């Protein structure tokens, strides 16, 4: 009945969605002039990783590899969701409680050790608290949270059903 609903096609859809979201992020940066903060950059990296793993899974015929890829995408999606939740937390803090703003990432890469850069990126900075764009009252990290949760749910279903003949 639903033979067209295969795990490979769903992984292809997840890969397409991840790369489409990256395209939207680059459009917002280069066409709309929205400067990404460190947490935005990390979420982009996670979307790229989800896209690459999902594309690899969509292109393989091995069900065991596909199941492993599904669990990897779930882990990546949870990491991305955690970053989005941290970002939303910073956006909802009063201005006086926001962390200090840091210099640009290009300067930080030249001057600071990578451990400090990663800590600053994960913890977020004052610029991460700015809400620069919304759609239906939901900011960019809110929408990325929705996307990460959706990708996690799809891949949990794929991984759980991978052992059954109904969803290959």
C-alpha positions, 0 to 999 in steps of 0.5 A, spaced: 500 500 500 505 505 502 511 501 498 513 508 496 515 510 503 521 507 504 527 508 509 531 510 503 526 515 501 525 518 507 533 519 508 533 522 502 528 527 504 531 529 510 538 530 506 534 535 502 531 538 508 537 539 511 541 542 505 535 546 504 535 549 511 542 551 509 541 554 503 535 558 507 541 560 512 546 562 507 540 566 503 538 570 510 546 571 511 548 574 504 541 576 501 538 579 507 544 581 511 543 577 517 549 576 521 550 569 524 552 568 531 556 562 534 550 558 536 547 559 529 554 557 526 554 550 530 547 549 528 549 550 521 554 545 522 549 540 525 545 541 519 550 539 514 552 533 518 545 530 518 545 532 511 551 528 509 549 522 513 542 522 511 544 522 504 549 517 505 544 512 508 539 514 502 544 512 497 546 505 500 542 499 500 545 496 506 539 496 511 544 495 517 548 501 515 541 505 514 539 503 521 546 505 524 545 512 520 539 513 523 541 512 530 547 517 528 542 522 525 538 522 532 544 523 536 546 529 531 539 532 531 539 531 539 545 535 539 542 540 534 536 541 538 540 542 545 544 548 541 537 551 539 534 550 546 540 554 549 539 559 543 532 560 545 534 561 552 539 566 551 534 570 546 529 570 552 534 572 558 533 580 560 539 584 556 543 585 563 543 577 564 546 576 557 553 574 556 558 579 553 559 579 546 565 577 543 570 579 537 568 576 530 569 569 529 575 570 524 579 574 529 577 569 534 580 563 530 587 568 529 588 569 536 584 564 541 586 557 542 580 552 539 578 550 546 576 557 548 573 558 541 568 552 542 566 553 549 564 560 547 560 558 541 557 552 545 555 557 551 553 563 546 554 570 546 550 576 547 549 577 540 546 570 540 540 573 544 538 578 539 532 576 535 533 578 528 527 575 524 521 571 526 516 567 522 509 567 525 512 569 532 517 564 532 525 566 531 530 562 527 532 558 533 525 556 534 524 553 527 531 550 527 528 546 534 522 544 530 526 541 524 531 538 529 525 534 532 522 532 526 529 529 523 530 526 530 522 523 530 523 520 522 530 517 524 527 514 530 521 511 526 526 508 521 531 505 526 526 502 530 522 499 524 529 497 520 529 490 522 522 489 520 520 488 512 515 493 512 519 499 512 526 498 508 
